[in-house]
Amino acid sequence: MIAPADVFVFAALGFVAAFVQTLTGFAFGLLLMAAVALTGLMPLPEAAIVVSLLTLANAVMVLAKGWRDIAVKPLLFSLAGALPMVSAGYGLLALLAASSLSVLRLILGVAIIMSSLQLILRPLPLVLRSGGFSFMFFGGLGGLMGGLFSTAGPPLVFQFYRQPLPHPVVRETLVSIFAINSLFRLGLVAVHGDWQNHALLWAAAGLPTVLLSTYLARRLAPSFSVWTLRLGAFVLLILSGVSLVAPVVFGLWSV
């Protein structure tokens, strides 16, 4: 049974993560996975399922009107590299969850720390759009992370934000890739019979605030700049990543 206080905490975390995701095009899974790992609300494999479900909900809201901005070719090339690696990442998650939770937390923490830098460090823009192989390569890296933690953002964000593309095109294309990755990952969960007991309950608890947050971020102009939002998210992520990594490193050092 899920405690009401835990439901409230998770709903609040989902609100913040969805708000940042809607305005920036990424960070939903990173913020939510980091928060879950630190609070211990649920096991990481179960959290990844919940993040996938809520990512789809966020994507439906974002793309309901923005789907026309999707860059089709970069989308398809990215997915060609991502989907096979989602399977690889999912298999790696199952292996680590069964053998070494400390290593799993360490990988997540390092990924969060590295990813947080993308919120404040913008890659140098390219004059010409990258070729298909480049999108496949970064799509594959994102797919691996998506399979592990349902957080495919960091490599894809680096790739897309340096392209000579308008911000709405980058945002909508990224959201589309994340949604398709999440749908594919959920298919893997179903095929392998790995549905967790409370995953749907957690998703249902977070859904109202995720939808509300997405709506507000799309409809209402924030009272602060996107840069302020990115800086705040960076601080939250870097603290979360360090909090996950430090105990593991200390434990390994003491062995």
Accessible surface in RSA format (square Angstrom, percent):
REM  Atomic radii and reference values for relative SASA: ProtOr
REM  Chains: A
REM  Algorithm: Lee & Richards
REM  Probe-radius: 1.40
REM  Slices: 20
REM RES _ NUM      All-atoms   Total-Side   Main-Chain    Non-polar    All polar
REM                ABS   REL    ABS   REL    ABS   REL    ABS   REL    ABS   REL
RES MET A   1   216.90 112.3 152.99 101.3  63.90 152.1 127.86 108.7  89.04 118.0
RES ILE A   2    24.32  13.8  13.75  10.2  10.58  25.5  17.84  12.8   6.48  17.6
RES ALA A   3    45.69  42.0  39.09  60.3   6.60  15.0  44.13  62.1   1.56   4.1
RES PRO A   4   114.57  83.5 104.77  95.5   9.80  35.6 109.67  90.5   4.89  30.4
RES ALA A   5    70.39  64.7  59.92  92.5  10.47  23.8  67.78  95.4   2.61   6.9
RES ASP A   6    50.02  35.0  50.02  49.8   0.00   0.0   0.00   0.0  50.02  49.9
RES VAL A   7    48.10  31.7  48.10  43.5   0.00   0.0  48.10  41.8   0.00   0.0
RES PHE A   8   150.55  75.3 146.37  90.7   4.17  10.9 150.08  91.0   0.46   1.3
RES VAL A   9    59.15  38.9  57.09  51.7   2.07   5.0  59.02  51.3   0.14   0.4
RES PHE A  10     1.14   0.6   1.14   0.7   0.00   0.0   1.14   0.7   0.00   0.0
RES ALA A  11    13.89  12.8  13.89  21.4   0.00   0.0  13.89  19.6   0.00   0.0
RES ALA A  12    46.65  42.9  38.81  59.9   7.84  17.8  45.59  64.2   1.05   2.8
RES LEU A  13    46.73  26.0  43.89  31.4   2.84   7.1  44.52  31.3   2.22   6.0
RES GLY A  14     0.00   0.0   0.00   N/A   0.00   0.0   0.00   0.0   0.00   0.0
RES PHE A  15    62.02  31.0  62.02  38.4   0.00   0.0  62.02  37.6   0.00   0.0
RES VAL A  16    70.03  46.1  68.28  61.8   1.75   4.2  70.03  60.8   0.00   0.0
RES ALA A  17     0.30   0.3   0.14   0.2   0.16   0.4   0.14   0.2   0.16   0.4
RES ALA A  18     0.00   0.0   0.00   0.0   0.00   0.0   0.00   0.0   0.00   0.0
RES PHE A  19    33.25  16.6  33.25  20.6   0.00   0.0  33.25  20.2   0.00   0.0
RES VAL A  20     4.20   2.8   4.20   3.8   0.00   0.0   4.20   3.7   0.00   0.0
RES GLN A  21     4.32   2.4   4.32   3.2   0.00   0.0   0.08   0.2   4.23   3.2
RES THR A  22     2.05   1.5   0.31   0.3   1.73   4.1   0.49   0.7   1.56   2.4
RES LEU A  23    24.58  13.7  20.20  14.5   4.37  11.0  20.99  14.7   3.59   9.7
RES THR A  24     0.10   0.1   0.00   0.0   0.10   0.2   0.10   0.1   0.00   0.0
RES GLY A  25     0.00   0.0   0.00   N/A   0.00   0.0   0.00   0.0   0.00   0.0
RES PHE A  26     0.56   0.3   0.35   0.2   0.21   0.5   0.56   0.3   0.00   0.0
RES ALA A  27     5.07   4.7   0.00   0.0   5.07  11.5   0.35   0.5   4.73  12.5
RES PHE A  28     3.35   1.7   2.90   1.8   0.45   1.2   2.90   1.8   0.45   1.3
RES GLY A  29     8.27  10.2   0.00   N/A   8.27  10.2   1.83   5.0   6.45  14.4
RES LEU A  30     3.12   1.7   3.06   2.2   0.06   0.1   3.06   2.1   0.06   0.2
RES LEU A  31    17.46   9.7  13.20   9.4   4.26  10.7  13.38   9.4   4.08  11.0
RES LEU A  32     0.76   0.4   0.25   0.2   0.50   1.3   0.76   0.5   0.00   0.0
RES MET A  33     0.29   0.2   0.29   0.2   0.00   0.0   0.29   0.2   0.00   0.0
RES ALA A  34     1.24   1.1   1.24   1.9   0.00   0.0   1.24   1.7   0.00   0.0
RES ALA A  35    16.02  14.7  11.21  17.3   4.80  10.9  15.76  22.2   0.26   0.7
RES VAL A  36     0.81   0.5   0.67   0.6   0.14   0.3   0.67   0.6   0.14   0.4
RES ALA A  37     7.95   7.3   0.00   0.0   7.95  18.1   3.34   4.7   4.61  12.2
RES LEU A  38    76.14  42.4  44.59  31.9  31.55  79.3  45.44  31.9  30.70  82.6
RES THR A  39    74.34  52.9  39.93  40.5  34.41  82.0  47.25  63.5  27.09  41.0
RES GLY A  40    58.42  72.0   0.00   N/A  58.42  72.0  29.97  82.3  28.45  63.7
RES LEU A  41    28.04  15.6   9.74   7.0  18.30  46.0  12.06   8.5  15.98  43.0
RES MET A  42    13.14   6.8   1.59   1.1  11.55  27.5   7.30   6.2   5.84   7.7
RES PRO A  43    82.54  60.2  70.21  64.0  12.33  44.8  82.01  67.7   0.53   3.3
RES LEU A  44    16.34   9.1  12.49   8.9   3.84   9.7  12.49   8.8   3.84  10.3
RES PRO A  45    32.82  23.9  31.28  28.5   1.54   5.6  31.28  25.8   1.54   9.6
RES GLU A  46    12.05   6.9  11.92   9.0   0.13   0.3   0.06   0.1  11.99   9.8
RES ALA A  47     0.72   0.7   0.30   0.5   0.43   1.0   0.64   0.9   0.08   0.2
RES ALA A  48     0.25   0.2   0.25   0.4   0.00   0.0   0.25   0.4   0.00   0.0
RES ILE A  49     4.16   2.4   4.16   3.1   0.00   0.0   4.16   3.0   0.00   0.0
RES VAL A  50     0.68   0.4   0.68   0.6   0.00   0.0   0.68   0.6   0.00   0.0
RES VAL A  51     1.55   1.0   1.55   1.4   0.00   0.0   1.55   1.3   0.00   0.0
RES SER A  52     0.00   0.0   0.00   0.0   0.00   0.0   0.00   0.0   0.00   0.0
RES LEU A  53    37.66  21.0  30.80  22.0   6.86  17.3  30.89  21.7   6.77  18.2
RES LEU A  54     1.90   1.1   1.90   1.4   0.00   0.0   1.90   1.3   0.00   0.0
RES THR A  55    10.38   7.4   9.93  10.1   0.45   1.1   7.28   9.8   3.10   4.7
RES LEU A  56    39.43  22.0  39.31  28.1   0.12   0.3  39.41  27.7   0.02   0.1
RES ALA A  57    16.76  15.4   8.35  12.9   8.41  19.1  16.11  22.7   0.65   1.7
RES ASN A  58     0.92   0.6   0.92   0.9   0.00   0.0   0.36   0.9   0.55   0.5
RES ALA A  59     2.98   2.7   2.94   4.5   0.04   0.1   2.98   4.2   0.00   0.0
RES VAL A  60   106.70  70.2 100.37  90.9   6.32  15.2 105.36  91.5   1.34   3.6
RES MET A  61    62.79  32.5  50.66  33.5  12.13  28.9  22.98  19.5  39.80  52.7
RES VAL A  62     0.12   0.1   0.10   0.1   0.02   0.1   0.10   0.1   0.02   0.1
RES LEU A  63    30.58  17.0  28.14  20.1   2.44   6.1  28.41  19.9   2.18   5.9
RES ALA A  64    69.70  64.1  39.43  60.8  30.27  68.9  51.42  72.4  18.28  48.4
RES LYS A  65   134.08  65.4 118.21  72.5  15.87  37.8  92.92  83.6  41.16  43.8
RES GLY A  66     5.24   6.5   0.00   N/A   5.24   6.5   5.24  14.4   0.00   0.0
RES TRP A  67   132.74  53.3 128.77  62.3   3.97   9.3 115.46  61.6  17.28  28.0
RES ARG A  68   173.28  72.8 142.72  72.8  30.57  72.8  61.21  83.7 112.07  67.9
RES ASP A  69    57.12  40.0  52.02  51.8   5.10  12.1   3.84   9.0  53.29  53.1
RES ILE A  70    39.63  22.6  26.07  19.4  13.56  32.7  26.07  18.8  13.56  36.8
RES ALA A  71    12.48  11.5   3.46   5.3   9.02  20.5  12.48  17.6   0.00   0.0
RES VAL A  72    90.38  59.5  85.74  77.6   4.64  11.2  85.74  74.5   4.64  12.6
RES LYS A  73   146.40  71.4 144.31  88.5   2.09   5.0  87.77  79.0  58.63  62.4
RES PRO A  74     2.35   1.7   1.94   1.8   0.41   1.5   2.20   1.8   0.16   1.0
RES LEU A  75    19.88  11.1  19.88  14.2   0.00   0.0  19.88  14.0   0.00   0.0
RES LEU A  76   104.92  58.4  99.39  71.1   5.52  13.9  99.90  70.2   5.02  13.5
RES PHE A  77    85.13  42.6  84.36  52.3   0.77   2.0  85.06  51.6   0.07   0.2
RES SER A  78     0.00   0.0   0.00   0.0   0.00   0.0   0.00   0.0   0.00   0.0
RES LEU A  79    16.68   9.3  16.42  11.7   0.25   0.6  16.57  11.6   0.11   0.3
RES ALA A  80    54.28  49.9  30.85  47.6  23.43  53.3  43.80  61.7  10.48  27.8
RES GLY A  81    10.86  13.4   0.00   N/A  10.86  13.4   8.80  24.1   2.06   4.6
RES ALA A  82     0.00   0.0   0.00   0.0   0.00   0.0   0.00   0.0   0.00   0.0
RES LEU A  83    48.45  27.0  48.37  34.6   0.08   0.2  48.45  34.0   0.00   0.0
RES PRO A  84    84.11  61.3  67.56  61.6  16.56  60.2  76.69  63.3   7.42  46.1
RES MET A  85    68.78  35.6  68.78  45.5   0.00   0.0  40.47  34.4  28.31  37.5
RES VAL A  86     0.59   0.4   0.59   0.5   0.00   0.0   0.59   0.5   0.00   0.0
RES SER A  87    46.35  39.2  37.11  49.5   9.25  21.3  29.66  63.2  16.70  23.4
RES ALA A  88    49.92  45.9  31.44  48.5  18.48  42.0  43.67  61.5   6.25  16.5
RES GLY A  89     0.00   0.0   0.00   N/A   0.00   0.0   0.00   0.0   0.00   0.0
RES TYR A  90    18.46   8.6  18.01  10.2   0.45   1.2  14.66  11.0   3.81   4.7
RES GLY A  91    39.63  48.9   0.00   N/A  39.63  48.9  33.28  91.3   6.35  14.2
RES LEU A  92    64.35  35.8  59.39  42.5   4.96  12.5  62.46  43.9   1.88   5.1
RES LEU A  93     6.18   3.4   6.18   4.4   0.00   0.0   6.18   4.3   0.00   0.0
RES ALA A  94    56.98  52.4  43.23  66.7  13.75  31.3  51.06  71.9   5.92  15.7
RES LEU A  95   112.97  62.9 107.34  76.8   5.63  14.1 112.53  79.0   0.44   1.2
RES LEU A  96    20.70  11.5  20.70  14.8   0.00   0.0  20.70  14.5   0.00   0.0
RES ALA A  97    31.15  28.6  13.93  21.5  17.22  39.2  14.06  19.8  17.08  45.2
RES ALA A  98    94.49  86.9  50.26  77.6  44.23 100.6  60.93  85.8  33.56  88.9
RES SER A  99    82.03  69.3  41.86  55.9  40.17  92.5  44.58  94.9  37.44  52.5
RES SER A 100    33.21  28.1  26.12  34.9   7.09  16.3  24.22  51.6   8.98  12.6
RES LEU A 101   105.86  59.0 100.09  71.6   5.77  14.5 100.09  70.3   5.77  15.5
RES SER A 102    61.36  51.8  59.33  79.2   2.02   4.7  18.36  39.1  42.99  60.2
RES VAL A 103    62.02  40.8  61.98  56.1   0.04   0.1  62.02  53.9   0.00   0.0
RES LEU A 104     0.00   0.0   0.00   0.0   0.00   0.0   0.00   0.0   0.00   0.0
RES ARG A 105    74.67  31.4  74.67  38.1   0.00   0.0  22.78  31.1  51.89  31.4
RES LEU A 106    40.74  22.7  40.74  29.1   0.00   0.0  40.74  28.6   0.00   0.0
RES ILE A 107    58.20  33.1  54.07  40.3   4.13   9.9  57.35  41.3   0.84   2.3
RES LEU A 108     0.50   0.3   0.50   0.4   0.00   0.0   0.50   0.4   0.00   0.0
RES GLY A 109     0.00   0.0   0.00   N/A   0.00   0.0   0.00   0.0   0.00   0.0
RES VAL A 110    63.12  41.5  62.79  56.8   0.33   0.8  63.12  54.8   0.00   0.0
RES ALA A 111    16.25  14.9   9.45  14.6   6.80  15.5  15.95  22.5   0.30   0.8
RES ILE A 112     0.00   0.0   0.00   0.0   0.00   0.0   0.00   0.0   0.00   0.0
RES ILE A 113    44.87  25.5  44.87  33.4   0.00   0.0  44.87  32.3   0.00   0.0
RES MET A 114   127.91  66.2 120.34  79.6   7.57  18.0 100.04  85.0  27.88  36.9
RES SER A 115     2.61   2.2   1.37   1.8   1.23   2.8   1.21   2.6   1.39   2.0
RES SER A 116     0.00   0.0   0.00   0.0   0.00   0.0   0.00   0.0   0.00   0.0
RES LEU A 117    74.75  41.6  74.55  53.3   0.20   0.5  74.75  52.5   0.00   0.0
RES GLN A 118    34.48  19.3  30.54  22.3   3.94   9.4  17.39  37.0  17.08  13.0
RES LEU A 119     0.20   0.1   0.00   0.0   0.20   0.5   0.00   0.0   0.20   0.5
RES ILE A 120    44.41  25.3  29.90  22.3  14.51  35.0  30.03  21.6  14.38  39.0
RES LEU A 121   112.35  62.6 105.56  75.5   6.79  17.1 107.61  75.6   4.74  12.8
RES ARG A 122   172.93  72.6 146.23  74.5  26.70  63.6  56.44  77.1 116.49  70.6
RES PRO A 123    28.73  20.9  11.63  10.6  17.10  62.2  23.26  19.2   5.47  34.0
RES LEU A 124   156.12  86.9 148.26 106.1   7.85  19.7 148.53 104.3   7.59  20.4
RES PRO A 125   106.38  77.5  88.66  80.8  17.72  64.4  88.66  73.2  17.72 110.2
RES LEU A 126    57.77  32.2  49.79  35.6   7.97  20.0  52.13  36.6   5.64  15.2
RES VAL A 127   137.39  90.4 114.92 104.0  22.46  54.1 120.85 105.0  16.53  44.8
RES LEU A 128   142.36  79.3 134.37  96.1   7.98  20.1 135.51  95.2   6.85  18.4
RES ARG A 129   114.76  48.2  90.54  46.2  24.22  57.7  30.92  42.3  83.85  50.8
RES SER A 130    21.50  18.2   5.81   7.7  15.70  36.2  11.55  24.6   9.95  13.9
RES GLY A 131    47.87  59.0   0.00   N/A  47.87  59.0  37.76 103.6  10.11  22.6
RES GLY A 132    18.69  23.0   0.00   N/A  18.69  23.0   4.31  11.8  14.37  32.2
RES PHE A 133   161.48  80.8 154.26  95.5   7.21  18.8 155.04  94.0   6.44  18.4
RES SER A 134    26.75  22.6  21.77  29.1   4.98  11.5  21.40  45.6   5.34   7.5
RES PHE A 135     3.33   1.7   3.21   2.0   0.12   0.3   3.33   2.0   0.00   0.0
RES MET A 136    72.98  37.8  70.12  46.4   2.86   6.8  53.18  45.2  19.80  26.2
RES PHE A 137   106.50  53.3  96.31  59.7  10.19  26.5 104.73  63.5   1.77   5.1
RES PHE A 138    30.72  15.4  30.72  19.0   0.00   0.0  30.72  18.6   0.00   0.0
RES GLY A 139     0.00   0.0   0.00   N/A   0.00   0.0   0.00   0.0   0.00   0.0
RES GLY A 140     8.93  11.0   0.00   N/A   8.93  11.0   8.93  24.5   0.00   0.0
RES LEU A 141    72.59  40.4  70.50  50.4   2.09   5.3  70.76  49.7   1.83   4.9
RES GLY A 142     0.00   0.0   0.00   N/A   0.00   0.0   0.00   0.0   0.00   0.0
RES GLY A 143     0.00   0.0   0.00   N/A   0.00   0.0   0.00   0.0   0.00   0.0
RES LEU A 144    55.06  30.7  55.06  39.4   0.00   0.0  55.06  38.7   0.00   0.0
RES MET A 145    29.46  15.3  29.46  19.5   0.00   0.0  16.96  14.4  12.50  16.6
RES GLY A 146     3.70   4.6   0.00   N/A   3.70   4.6   3.39   9.3   0.31   0.7
RES GLY A 147     0.00   0.0   0.00   N/A   0.00   0.0   0.00   0.0   0.00   0.0
RES LEU A 148     9.23   5.1   9.21   6.6   0.01   0.0   9.21   6.5   0.01   0.0
RES PHE A 149     1.44   0.7   1.44   0.9   0.00   0.0   1.44   0.9   0.00   0.0
RES SER A 150    12.82  10.8   1.00   1.3  11.82  27.2   4.00   8.5   8.82  12.4
RES THR A 151     5.24   3.7   0.73   0.7   4.51  10.8   5.10   6.9   0.14   0.2
RES ALA A 152     7.69   7.1   3.08   4.7   4.61  10.5   3.08   4.3   4.61  12.2
RES GLY A 153     7.13   8.8   0.00   N/A   7.13   8.8   4.55  12.5   2.58   5.8
RES PRO A 154    10.19   7.4  10.14   9.2   0.05   0.2  10.19   8.4   0.00   0.0
RES PRO A 155    19.37  14.1  12.85  11.7   6.52  23.7  19.18  15.8   0.19   1.2
RES LEU A 156     0.22   0.1   0.22   0.2   0.00   0.0   0.22   0.2   0.00   0.0
RES VAL A 157     4.16   2.7   4.16   3.8   0.00   0.0   4.16   3.6   0.00   0.0
RES PHE A 158    76.78  38.4  75.91  47.0   0.87   2.3  76.78  46.6   0.00   0.0
RES GLN A 159     0.02   0.0   0.02   0.0   0.00   0.0   0.02   0.0   0.00   0.0
RES PHE A 160     0.02   0.0   0.02   0.0   0.00   0.0   0.02   0.0   0.00   0.0
RES TYR A 161    50.30  23.5  29.35  16.7  20.95  54.5  30.64  23.0  19.66  24.2
RES ARG A 162    41.64  17.5  41.53  21.2   0.11   0.3   1.92   2.6  39.72  24.1
RES GLN A 163     8.75   4.9   0.00   0.0   8.75  20.8   0.00   0.0   8.75   6.6
RES PRO A 164    64.53  47.0  31.47  28.7  33.06 120.2  45.50  37.6  19.03 118.3
RES LEU A 165    30.56  17.0  10.54   7.5  20.01  50.3  12.83   9.0  17.73  47.7
RES PRO A 166    82.59  60.2  69.78  63.6  12.81  46.6  81.86  67.6   0.72   4.5
RES HIS A 167    76.44  41.8  65.86  45.8  10.58  27.1  57.28  59.0  19.17  22.3
RES PRO A 168    54.45  39.7  54.45  49.6   0.00   0.0  54.45  45.0   0.00   0.0
RES VAL A 169    24.67  16.2  24.67  22.3   0.00   0.0  24.67  21.4   0.00   0.0
RES VAL A 170     3.88   2.6   3.88   3.5   0.00   0.0   3.88   3.4   0.00   0.0
RES ARG A 171    40.84  17.1  40.84  20.8   0.00   0.0   0.12   0.2  40.72  24.7
RES GLU A 172     0.83   0.5   0.83   0.6   0.00   0.0   0.00   0.0   0.83   0.7
RES THR A 173     0.13   0.1   0.13   0.1   0.00   0.0   0.13   0.2   0.00   0.0
RES LEU A 174     0.00   0.0   0.00   0.0   0.00   0.0   0.00   0.0   0.00   0.0
RES VAL A 175     1.29   0.8   1.29   1.2   0.00   0.0   1.29   1.1   0.00   0.0
RES SER A 176     5.69   4.8   4.66   6.2   1.03   2.4   5.67  12.1   0.02   0.0
RES ILE A 177     0.00   0.0   0.00   0.0   0.00   0.0   0.00   0.0   0.00   0.0
RES PHE A 178    15.60   7.8  14.10   8.7   1.50   3.9  15.04   9.1   0.56   1.6
RES ALA A 179    12.01  11.0  11.64  18.0   0.37   0.8  11.88  16.7   0.13   0.3
RES ILE A 180    63.68  36.2  62.63  46.7   1.04   2.5  63.40  45.7   0.27   0.7
RES ASN A 181     5.21   3.6   4.56   4.4   0.65   1.6   4.66  11.2   0.55   0.5
RES SER A 182     7.05   6.0   5.24   7.0   1.81   4.2   1.81   3.9   5.24   7.3
RES LEU A 183   110.54  61.6 106.75  76.4   3.80   9.5 106.75  75.0   3.80  10.2
RES PHE A 184    74.38  37.2  65.68  40.7   8.71  22.7  72.66  44.0   1.73   4.9
RES ARG A 185     2.77   1.2   2.77   1.4   0.00   0.0   1.96   2.7   0.81   0.5
RES LEU A 186    14.39   8.0  13.09   9.4   1.30   3.3  13.40   9.4   0.99   2.7
RES GLY A 187    34.00  41.9   0.00   N/A  34.00  41.9  33.19  91.1   0.81   1.8
RES LEU A 188    25.69  14.3  25.30  18.1   0.39   1.0  25.40  17.8   0.29   0.8
RES VAL A 189     0.40   0.3   0.40   0.4   0.00   0.0   0.40   0.3   0.00   0.0
RES ALA A 190    54.42  50.0  36.48  56.3  17.93  40.8  37.24  52.4  17.17  45.5
RES VAL A 191   124.80  82.1  91.86  83.2  32.94  79.4  99.50  86.5  25.30  68.6
RES HIS A 192   109.76  60.0  81.55  56.7  28.22  72.2  59.32  61.1  50.44  58.7
RES GLY A 193    62.21  76.7   0.00   N/A  62.21  76.7  32.14  88.2  30.07  67.3
RES ASP A 194    51.10  35.8  46.47  46.3   4.63  11.0  14.83  34.9  36.27  36.2
RES TRP A 195   102.93  41.3  80.98  39.2  21.94  51.5  72.99  38.9  29.93  48.6
RES GLN A 196    64.80  36.2  55.81  40.8   8.99  21.4   3.00   6.4  61.80  46.9
RES ASN A 197   143.04  98.6 109.22 105.6  33.81  81.4  24.17  58.2 118.87 114.9
RES HIS A 198    63.80  34.9  63.52  44.2   0.28   0.7  32.00  33.0  31.80  37.0
RES ALA A 199     0.03   0.0   0.03   0.0   0.00   0.0   0.03   0.0   0.00   0.0
RES LEU A 200   114.33  63.7 110.30  78.9   4.03  10.1 110.51  77.6   3.82  10.3
RES LEU A 201   103.10  57.4  98.89  70.7   4.21  10.6  99.07  69.6   4.03  10.8
RES TRP A 202    10.80   4.3  10.80   5.2   0.00   0.0   6.50   3.5   4.30   7.0
RES ALA A 203    10.39   9.6   9.64  14.9   0.75   1.7  10.07  14.2   0.32   0.8
RES ALA A 204    61.75  56.8  48.33  74.6  13.42  30.5  52.53  74.0   9.22  24.4
RES ALA A 205    23.14  21.3   6.01   9.3  17.13  39.0  16.83  23.7   6.31  16.7
RES GLY A 206     0.00   0.0   0.00   N/A   0.00   0.0   0.00   0.0   0.00   0.0
RES LEU A 207    65.67  36.6  65.67  47.0   0.00   0.0  65.67  46.1   0.00   0.0
RES PRO A 208    83.50  60.9  72.54  66.1  10.96  39.8  79.21  65.4   4.30  26.7
RES THR A 209    33.43  23.8  33.09  33.5   0.34   0.8  33.43  44.9   0.00   0.0
RES VAL A 210     0.00   0.0   0.00   0.0   0.00   0.0   0.00   0.0   0.00   0.0
RES LEU A 211    59.64  33.2  58.83  42.1   0.81   2.0  59.13  41.5   0.52   1.4
RES LEU A 212    93.26  51.9  88.14  63.1   5.12  12.9  92.70  65.1   0.57   1.5
RES SER A 213     0.00   0.0   0.00   0.0   0.00   0.0   0.00   0.0   0.00   0.0
RES THR A 214     0.04   0.0   0.04   0.0   0.00   0.0   0.04   0.0   0.00   0.0
RES TYR A 215   108.25  50.5 107.48  61.2   0.76   2.0  66.89  50.3  41.36  51.0
RES LEU A 216    47.18  26.3  46.65  33.4   0.53   1.3  46.65  32.8   0.53   1.4
RES ALA A 217     6.78   6.2   0.00   0.0   6.78  15.4   0.00   0.0   6.78  18.0
RES ARG A 218    82.46  34.6  48.01  24.5  34.45  82.0  21.79  29.8  60.66  36.8
RES ARG A 219   130.54  54.8  99.40  50.7  31.14  74.1  27.46  37.5 103.08  62.5
RES LEU A 220   104.55  58.2 100.01  71.5   4.54  11.4 102.44  71.9   2.11   5.7
RES ALA A 221    97.90  90.0  64.10  98.9  33.80  76.9  69.82  98.3  28.08  74.4
RES PRO A 222    45.82  33.4  21.40  19.5  24.42  88.8  29.81  24.6  16.01  99.5
RES SER A 223   116.79  98.7  70.03  93.5  46.76 107.7  58.33 124.2  58.46  81.9
RES PHE A 224    86.17  43.1  73.87  45.8  12.30  32.0  83.82  50.8   2.34   6.7
RES SER A 225    62.16  52.5  46.01  61.4  16.15  37.2  51.01 108.6  11.15  15.6
RES VAL A 226    61.91  40.7  57.94  52.5   3.97   9.6  58.36  50.7   3.55   9.6
RES TRP A 227   120.91  48.5 117.46  56.9   3.45   8.1  98.02  52.3  22.89  37.1
RES THR A 228    69.74  49.6  66.53  67.4   3.21   7.6  47.12  63.3  22.62  34.2
RES LEU A 229    21.71  12.1  17.67  12.6   4.04  10.2  21.27  14.9   0.44   1.2
RES ARG A 230    10.84   4.6  10.84   5.5   0.00   0.0   0.07   0.1  10.77   6.5
RES LEU A 231    76.03  42.3  76.03  54.4   0.00   0.0  76.03  53.4   0.00   0.0
RES GLY A 232    33.90  41.8   0.00   N/A  33.90  41.8  32.03  87.9   1.87   4.2
RES ALA A 233     3.30   3.0   0.09   0.1   3.21   7.3   1.21   1.7   2.09   5.5
RES PHE A 234    33.56  16.8  33.56  20.8   0.00   0.0  33.56  20.3   0.00   0.0
RES VAL A 235    67.24  44.2  67.24  60.9   0.00   0.0  67.24  58.4   0.00   0.0
RES LEU A 236    93.08  51.8  91.62  65.5   1.46   3.7  92.03  64.6   1.06   2.8
RES LEU A 237     0.08   0.0   0.00   0.0   0.08   0.2   0.08   0.1   0.00   0.0
RES ILE A 238    40.64  23.1  40.64  30.3   0.00   0.0  40.64  29.3   0.00   0.0
RES LEU A 239   107.75  60.0 106.76  76.4   0.99   2.5 107.16  75.3   0.59   1.6
RES SER A 240    16.47  13.9  15.64  20.9   0.83   1.9   0.65   1.4  15.81  22.2
RES GLY A 241     0.00   0.0   0.00   N/A   0.00   0.0   0.00   0.0   0.00   0.0
RES VAL A 242    75.75  49.8  74.98  67.9   0.77   1.8  75.75  65.8   0.00   0.0
RES SER A 243    51.06  43.1  38.48  51.4  12.58  29.0  19.38  41.3  31.68  44.4
RES LEU A 244     0.04   0.0   0.00   0.0   0.04   0.1   0.00   0.0   0.04   0.1
RES VAL A 245    22.95  15.1  22.95  20.8   0.00   0.0  22.95  19.9   0.00   0.0
RES ALA A 246    50.69  46.6  41.00  63.3   9.68  22.0  48.02  67.6   2.67   7.1
RES PRO A 247    76.92  56.1  60.52  55.2  16.40  59.6  68.33  56.4   8.59  53.4
RES VAL A 248    14.03   9.2   7.96   7.2   6.07  14.6  13.27  11.5   0.76   2.1
RES VAL A 249    72.58  47.8  72.04  65.2   0.54   1.3  72.24  62.8   0.34   0.9
RES PHE A 250   147.85  74.0 143.98  89.2   3.87  10.1 147.51  89.4   0.34   1.0
RES GLY A 251    29.87  36.8   0.00   N/A  29.87  36.8  28.48  78.2   1.39   3.1
RES LEU A 252   111.94  62.3  97.14  69.5  14.80  37.2  97.53  68.5  14.40  38.8
RES TRP A 253   215.98  86.7 192.78  93.3  23.20  54.5 169.34  90.3  46.64  75.7
RES SER A 254    79.37  67.1  41.32  55.1  38.05  87.7  35.15  74.8  44.22  61.9
RES VAL A 255   156.32 102.9  99.50  90.1  56.82 136.9 126.75 110.1  29.57  80.2
END  Absolute sums over single chains surface
CHAIN  1 A    11572.6       9574.7       1998.0       8956.5       2616.1
END  Absolute sums over all chains
TOTAL         11572.6       9574.7       1998.0       8956.5       2616.1
